[in-house]
């Protein structure tokens, strides 16, 4: 089996910003702004960003589980608070 035929059977680990934007039905610039505001998870490879597929799946799952609106700003605030706590406390509990 060739590498190209295997790629179709395995789900992607990452999406491009354009792919993620299409899935969320928003402009790619909206995703870039969220990434730059630390409001959306991404991996930077030199000058390019990729979105972990797991992060997209988690957002979908949170929305489905909550039955309401998932507010990325709240998620960011929680993440920042946890990061600040870790920095001030010197890491793990």
N, C-alpha and C positions, 0 to 999 in steps of 0.2 A: 504494500500500500504506500502511496506517496504522501508526502507531508501535506500537500494541498487537499487531498481527500480526507485526511485525518482532521484537518482544521474545521471542516464543515460539521463533523460529528461532536466536537467538543465546544461547549459554550465559551465565550471569550472571558479572559480574566480582567481585561481592561477595555474601556471604550475611549474613542477619541472624544474631544470636546464637542465636535460637530455631531457625532452619533448620540452622545448623551443629551445634547440640546434637542435633537429631533425626537428622542424618546420622551422628553419632558414637554415637548411642543413649545419651546422658547427659542429665542435667538441665541446663537453661540456666544455673543458678547455678554449676555446675561449670565451664562455659566462662567465665563472668564472673570467677570466682576465678582461673582460669588467666591470663586477660587482666590482671587487677590484679596478679598475681604476676610479670608479664612473662614468662610461660611459654607464651603463645599469641599469635600475631600478630593484630593488629586495627588498625583505623583508627577514631579517635574523631572524631565529628562532633557537636560540642557535648556533649550528654549521652548520645548514642547511639553504639554501637559496631557496626561491620560487619567481617566476616571476609573477607579476600581469597580468592577461589576458588582462586587459584594456591597459596596456603598449604595449603589442604585437599588439593589434588591432589598437592602435594609430600609431605605426610604419607602419603597413600595409596601413592604411588610408593616412598617409603622403606621402608614396611612390606612391600610386594610384593618389592622388590629384596633386602631383608635376609633375608626368609624367617623373620623372628622378630619380636620385640617392638621397637617404636620407642619409646624413652624420651624423652618431651618434656623431662624434667629435664636430660638430657644435652645436648639441643639448646640449651636455655636457657643452660646452663653454657658451652658453646662460644661462643654469641653474646655473652654477657657478657664472657668472656675476650677475644674479638676487639675488642669495644667498648672495654674498659679498655686494651688494647694500643694502639689507635688514639689514645685520649686521652693516654696517657703518651708516645707517640712523636710526637705532633703531627700525626697523620693518616697519609697514605700513606707507603709505604716510601721 
